[in-house]
Structure formats: structure tokens, C-alpha cells
Amino acid sequence: MMLLTGCGGGGTAADNSTGSTTTASNNTTTVESAQVTSTAELVATPEFDFAAARTINIDFDVPEARTVEGMLSLCTKYSPQDDGTFDINYDSCMVQATLVNGAYKSQMELTNDVNSVVGVVWFADTALAPVYKEFTLATTTAASSRPADASNIPTMAWH
């Protein structure tokens, strides 16, 4: 099996396109024009993180599932419905797990393009309606970088 990836597009080395570089400092951005003819000429600050994903802690204690067996799904592709439920693409679920006395603790990796997930708890007793919770995740550069210290990892909490 061979995997081929690429980015960018259009143009050739003969194009005289003007590229730009961005430098961040004290929450301000300065853009400088530069003649860039190849990716080898691109420059990033030492603080820039090239990571395509980030770690998120999961700390759930779902009250509705403390005395009833529940199954948790965390999914990235969904749309809210007028009745407070969600239409979920279950192929997008990053986590599927059984809750133990309503609790679940773990971590997951999310790509930086994901800025929200929905949690749904289904119950073994089908007479009980599922419960939903939507989580909005930080999308700033600082939040999407990998923290050097595990205590700085963002946490999704459901209590």
C-alpha cells in the first residue's frame, strides 16, 4: 500500500507569485511580503507547532447513567435538531465506550480542524431516552499545540 499526500496546488517554480510570512508577537500580527518560490524558503517561528492533532482529556460523570448501564459515543460530525437531540454520523465517532457507574475517564486525539464534538449516552434500557451534550473546543494556536506538561491538556467535562 502506498500513501501519497500533498498540499498547495497550481503554479510552477517559474511563477513569480508573492507569498507572505506571518510573525506573531504580543497578540499582534505583522505580515511581510516576500518573494517565495519554493516551500524550502518558508520560515516559521520557533514557537510554531506543526502538530496536526491535539490531546484532549475526557472526564465524564453522567448523572443519568450512574445507576443504569450506558454506552458513550463522542462524535465529530453531527447537526443539532430542533428537539434538543442531534443527527449524528456514527462513522465519525472517535470514542465508543461503556460507562462504569456513569463515569468515563480517558484521552483522545483530535485533529486541529475539529472544533466541536457531541457526546451521546445510550442506555441498555431502551425505555430511557439518550442524553446528549455538545462540547466546543478551543481553536486557538495555543490550544492546538501539544503542551509540554500533562496538567495543561484541555479537558472535556460532563458532570
Secondary structure, DSSP 8 states (H G I E B T S, - for coil): ---------S--TT---EEEEEEEETTEEEEEEEE--SGGG----TT----SEEEEEEEEE-GGGSSS-EEEEEESSEEE-TTS-EEE-GGGEEEEEEEBTTEEEEEEEEETT--EEEEEEEESSTTS--EEEEEE---SHHHHS--SSGGGS-EEEE-
